[in-house]
Amino acid sequence: MCRTFLLLFAVVTMTCVPAFAQPAAVALPEGINDKFLDPKMNPEEWAKRFERDGREAYEARNEILAALDLQPGMRVADVGAGSGLFTVLFSSAVGDEGWVFAVDISSNFVQHIANRAQAAGINNITPVLCDEDSVNLPAESIDLAYVCDTYHHFEHPEKTVASIYKALRPGGRLVVVDFVREEGVSSEWTLGHVRAGKDVFTQEILSTGFELADEPKLKGLKENYLLVFRKPEA
């Protein structure tokens, strides 16, 4: 009887082992952010790369926006805002009573977004220059933080995520969009550029106190995934 139980336990245990595993994490590519920190960096040229057909996050921007379920009056941080693609979309979604913080480590991008908002007559955007380990936002100042194709650029992920956690109000959400990193699925560029897969990033974020709230499957996202984390109410 005991032997039969042990055999059954072994079979069940073996069947619970995942059939596919994500490739081992690699070191953060050296100088991954250097091109964005270069004073000569041209944000207009990067805007052409970020806001073009063929870039999945750009093509799925409206589907992503709908999944965030932003409401008028919300305060949102676009972390790694880049050219300001989602910053502008968020500013419209939260309305005049809401606010958007466009957070980036590049002073050129920060100035680019400021110029873009001024040219468009948008008055509910504040560009924020962040540090390599902090988003530089006040405590409990936002309802949602959005990080698109940027998490893998974090040089100090736990510290940066901890600063996002601090900036969120209780019950606030952290939404992460990043590249799928799987052997035989992902491109060589992704495997070399993105240091780890979804499982590693998820555990890093959970270690700071967040809870995993949702992983909606969007039709427009094949090379990327979307994860929703929540800061506990208390």
Secondary structure, 3 states (H helix, E strand, C coil): CHHHHHHHHHHHHHHCCCCCCCCCCCCCCCCCCHHHHCCCCCHHHHHHHHCCCCCHHHHCHHHHHHHHCCCCCCEEEEECCCCCHHHHHHHHHHCCCCEEEEEECCHHHHHHHHHHHHHHCCCCEEEEECECCECCCCCCCEEEEEEECCHHHCCCHHHHHHHHHHHEEEEEEEEEEEECCCCCCCCHHHHHHCCCCHHHHHHHHHCCCCEEEECCCCCCCCCEEEEEEECCCC
